[in-house]
Amino acid sequence: MPKKILVTYYSQTGQLEEIMKNVSEVFRNHDEYEVTYYEIRLKEDFEFPWKPEVFYDTFPESYLQEPREILPPSEEILNTRYDLVLFGYQVWFLTPSIPVISFLKSPYAAKILGQTAVVTVSGTRNMWMLSQDKLKIHLNRLQAELVGNIALVDRHDNYTSVITILNWLQTGKKEQPRPLPPAGVSQQEIDQCGKFGVIIEKYAAHGNYEGMQKELVSHGAVEVRPFLLKVETVGNKLFTVFSRIIKRNPAKRKFWVGVYKFYLMFAIWVVSPIVLFFYTLLTPFFLKKRKKQIENYQGI
Ligand SMILES: Cc1cc2nc3c(=O)[nH]c(=O)nc-3n(C[C@H](O)[C@H](O)[C@H](O)COP(=O)(O)O)c2cc1C
């Protein structure tokens, strides 16, 4: 009997879809596996490219993990027990995206993921760490067994990637005007991520994933920048405040979303460089703590 692999993802731009197809390629090429793709679809999807006013307006529900209705997976998917699920997701506002949350909160998730080995694969700008923690809460609740994690990011500096991703999401064009680099995860990395599938397959063949995460990390599957963890931690605190204010004031939603947008730009362009300066200055005093953070987020 061939082992059954489910590859599940949501993708607006096609980036995560390409990543998932490449990671799972090795399984398609082996007779010992049967691969099924399941694309999470919202009943009413978000428009891409994004209109700026819709983009920022999506923040509160995204951050508060409010689900929308999704189209049900096929009966065949719901009635199959998979040996391994490759679970692709992206981050929206420091939280797994609304479509992904909608799936995780749907009745289908427990059926598909319960008691099943799961490898998470994310394709984000660069702030995925606390979202992975949020995702893990859902995976635990669903009794899924997290066995590996691949976190692909834009490896350019934090400021370049902000400019390019906002351009990309609002124009639909990954290529950017010179001298900016293309937005998102580099094409070279996307093209090469079949190597992660080859590693996963070795372990999937025996159904024993001991040591797999270490091997994935040694091949570049997870880069951790402790400074970004700091930004995410502070960001989550402020996002909690903003999301509550916006939800409590529906009549003044437009105004408060505007304040949030202003705050976001101020934090990125003014506060974060100052914090980065002091953070770098203090590095020698916090070497142990930061090493621990790297180990934690490179693990599962
Ligand atoms: C509304 C929205 C918010 C986003 N917020 C974040 C974020 O907080 N952190 C991050 O690293 N990437 C963020 N991204 C980028 C996505 O994680 C993802 O890389 C990008 O949208 C590619 O889309 P795809 O995976 O749907 O193809 C955001 C994207 C969108 C559309």
The ligand as an SDF file (V2000), in Angstrom:
LIG
                    3D

 31 33  0  0  0  0  0  0  0  0999 V2000
   -2.7040   41.1030    4.8630 C   0  0  0  0  0  0  0  0  0  0  0  0
   -1.2680   40.5910    4.8960 C   0  0  0  0  0  0  0  0  0  0  0  0
   -0.5260   40.7350    6.0620 C   0  0  0  0  0  0  0  0  0  0  0  0
    0.7840   40.2240    6.1240 C   0  0  0  0  0  0  0  0  0  0  0  0
    1.4860   40.3050    7.3080 N   0  0  0  0  0  0  0  0  0  0  0  0
    2.6990   39.6920    7.4070 C   0  0  0  0  0  0  0  0  0  0  0  0
    3.3850   39.6710    8.6660 C   0  0  0  0  0  0  0  0  0  0  0  0
    2.8960   40.1420    9.6930 O   0  0  0  0  0  0  0  0  0  0  0  0
    4.6150   39.0740    8.7180 N   0  0  0  0  0  0  0  0  0  0  0  0
    5.1910   38.5170    7.6050 C   0  0  0  0  0  0  0  0  0  0  0  0
    6.3080   38.0220    7.7240 O   0  0  0  0  0  0  0  0  0  0  0  0
    4.5500   38.5020    6.4060 N   0  0  0  0  0  0  0  0  0  0  0  0
    3.3180   39.0700    6.2770 C   0  0  0  0  0  0  0  0  0  0  0  0
    2.6460   39.0470    5.0690 N   0  0  0  0  0  0  0  0  0  0  0  0
    3.2270   38.3170    3.9010 C   0  0  0  0  0  0  0  0  0  0  0  0
    2.6280   36.9000    3.7800 C   0  0  0  0  0  0  0  0  0  0  0  0
    2.9810   36.1290    4.9100 O   0  0  0  0  0  0  0  0  0  0  0  0
    3.0480   36.1500    2.5090 C   0  0  0  0  0  0  0  0  0  0  0  0
    4.4230   35.9720    2.4910 O   0  0  0  0  0  0  0  0  0  0  0  0
    2.6690   36.8490    1.2250 C   0  0  0  0  0  0  0  0  0  0  0  0
    1.4000   37.4070    1.3350 O   0  0  0  0  0  0  0  0  0  0  0  0
    2.7120   35.8390    0.0610 C   0  0  0  0  0  0  0  0  0  0  0  0
    1.4360   35.3420   -0.2250 O   0  0  0  0  0  0  0  0  0  0  0  0
    0.9540   33.8460   -0.4660 P   0  0  0  0  0  0  0  0  0  0  0  0
    1.5760   32.9640    0.5660 O   0  0  0  0  0  0  0  0  0  0  0  0
   -0.5350   33.9400   -0.2860 O   0  0  0  0  0  0  0  0  0  0  0  0
    1.3300   33.4510   -1.8270 O   0  0  0  0  0  0  0  0  0  0  0  0
    1.3470   39.5830    4.9680 C   0  0  0  0  0  0  0  0  0  0  0  0
    0.5860   39.4900    3.8030 C   0  0  0  0  0  0  0  0  0  0  0  0
   -0.7020   39.9570    3.7630 C   0  0  0  0  0  0  0  0  0  0  0  0
   -1.5080   39.7840    2.4950 C   0  0  0  0  0  0  0  0  0  0  0  0
  1  2  1  0
  2  3  1  0
  2 30  2  0
  3  4  2  0
  4  5  1  0
  4 28  1  0
  5  6  2  0
  6  7  1  0
  6 13  1  0
  7  8  2  0
  7  9  1  0
  9 10  1  0
 10 11  2  0
 10 12  1  0
 12 13  2  0
 13 14  1  0
 14 15  1  0
 14 28  1  0
 15 16  1  0
 16 17  1  0
 16 18  1  0
 18 19  1  0
 18 20  1  0
 20 21  1  0
 20 22  1  0
 22 23  1  0
 23 24  1  0
 24 25  2  0
 24 26  1  0
 24 27  1  0
 28 29  2  0
 29 30  1  0
 30 31  1  0
M  END
$$$$
